[in-house]
Amino acid sequence: QVQLVESGGGLVQAGGSLRLSCAASGGTFNTYIMAWFRQAPGKEREFVAAISRSGTTHYEDSVKGRFAISRDNAKNTIYLQMNSLKSDDTAVYYCAGGTTAPNDYWGQGTQVTVSS
């Protein structure tokens, strides 16, 4: 059974940076498309960024140029480097993965709070 565990969330001031990590276990990590989603209070969960098996990346428009997704297949881990954080980035961030789309497996989420 695949498990995804996020870490790295916390409280940061606007303009600051955080790096989220998501460690996978129990599956064949290098075959998965991986992604980050987020859900703010009172809002639906939304896509943030994805990375393919080969390392191609995709971003939601509002985070382009500020966030960077990466993966380390040797460590079965993906990362989300978040820079120039804004109060609108406040949300629970979820890691997800899958073989045809990044929605087969989900982590428990990590809270990111940006204070203005």
C-alpha positions in Angstrom: 0.0 0.0 0.0 1.4 3.4 -1.0 1.8 6.0 1.7 2.6 9.6 1.2 3.7 11.8 4.1 4.1 15.6 3.8 6.3 17.7 6.0 7.7 21.2 6.1 4.6 23.3 6.6 4.4 26.1 9.1 3.9 29.8 9.7 5.8 32.3 7.6 5.5 36.0 6.9 4.4 37.3 3.6 7.4 37.4 1.2 9.1 34.5 2.9 9.8 31.0 1.8 9.0 27.4 2.8 10.0 24.0 1.3 7.5 21.2 1.5 8.5 17.6 1.3 6.5 14.5 0.5 8.0 11.1 1.2 6.5 8.0 -0.5 6.7 4.4 0.6 5.1 1.1 -0.5 5.1 1.6 -4.2 7.2 2.2 -7.3 7.8 5.9 -6.9 9.6 6.4 -10.1 6.5 5.3 -12.1 4.2 7.9 -10.6 3.2 11.3 -11.8 3.3 13.4 -8.6 1.6 16.7 -7.7 0.8 19.2 -5.0 -2.7 20.4 -4.3 -4.0 22.8 -1.7 -7.2 23.6 0.0 -7.9 27.0 1.7 -10.7 27.4 4.3 -14.1 27.4 2.7 -12.7 26.7 -0.8 -12.4 23.6 -3.0 -9.1 21.7 -3.3 -7.1 23.1 -6.2 -4.1 22.0 -8.3 -0.8 23.7 -7.5 2.0 21.9 -9.4 2.8 18.5 -11.0 5.9 16.7 -12.1 6.0 13.8 -14.6 8.1 10.6 -14.4 10.7 12.3 -16.6 10.7 15.6 -14.6 8.4 17.8 -16.8 6.7 20.3 -14.6 3.3 22.1 -14.7 2.1 24.9 -12.5 -1.1 26.7 -11.7 -0.9 30.2 -13.0 -0.9 32.0 -9.7 2.3 30.2 -8.5 4.3 30.3 -11.7 7.7 31.9 -11.1 7.3 31.6 -7.3 6.9 27.8 -6.6 9.1 25.0 -7.9 8.3 21.3 -7.8 11.1 18.7 -8.0 11.6 15.0 -7.3 14.3 12.8 -6.1 13.6 9.3 -7.2 16.5 7.9 -5.2 14.8 9.2 -2.0 11.2 8.5 -3.1 10.5 12.2 -2.4 9.1 15.2 -4.0 9.5 18.8 -3.0 7.7 22.1 -3.3 9.9 25.2 -2.9 7.6 28.1 -2.2 9.1 31.6 -2.5 7.5 35.1 -2.3 4.7 33.7 -0.3 1.4 35.6 -0.1 -1.5 35.5 2.3 -3.5 33.8 -0.5 -1.1 30.9 -0.4 -2.5 30.0 3.1 -3.9 26.5 2.8 -3.5 22.8 3.7 -1.1 21.4 1.1 -1.5 17.9 -0.1 0.8 15.6 -1.9 -0.7 13.2 -4.5 0.5 10.6 -7.0 -0.6 8.0 -9.5 0.4 6.0 -12.5 -1.9 7.7 -15.1 -2.8 10.8 -13.1 -1.7 12.2 -9.7 -4.9 11.2 -7.9 -4.6 7.6 -6.8 -2.7 8.2 -3.6 -3.0 11.2 -1.2 -1.1 12.4 1.8 -2.7 13.7 5.0 -1.7 17.3 4.3 0.5 19.9 5.9 -0.7 23.4 7.0 0.9 26.5 5.4 0.0 29.8 7.0 1.3 33.1 5.5 0.9 36.1 7.8 0.6 39.6 6.2 
